[in-house]
Amino acid sequence: MSLSWWLSIGAGGLVMGLHAALRVLTHRFALHVSDRRMFLLVELGGLGGRMVIAFVGVALGLAYAPVHEGAFIATVLVLLILSMSVEARTVIRRMDAGTLRR
C-alpha cells in the first residue's frame, strides 16, 4: 500500500476518534440528567452534533488532505458503523438494566 492509503486510513481514524471522544463526553453528560426523557434528548442531540462534526471532518479531509478518497471514506464508514453499534448496544443494555445513572 502506498503512503496515501495509510494517510487516508489514519485521517479517517482521526475523524472517527474525535467522533468517539465526543460520544463518550455526551454519554457521560447524559448520565447525570434526572430522567429518561432528558437522557434521550441529550443523547440524540449529541448524536446530531457528532454527525455534523463527522461530515465536516470528512469534507475537510477530502477537500484539503492528500488522501485516497476510497480508503478514507471506507475507514470512516466502517468505524462509524462499529462505533454506532457499540453505542446503541451500551445504551440499550443500560436502559434494560435500569442503570442509566451511576
Secondary structure by P-SEA (a helix, b strand, c coil): ccaaaaaaaaaaaaaaaaaaaaaaaaaaaaaacccaaaaaaaaaaaaaaaaaaaaaaaaaaacccccaaaaaaaaaaaaaaaaaaaaaaaaaaaaaaccccc
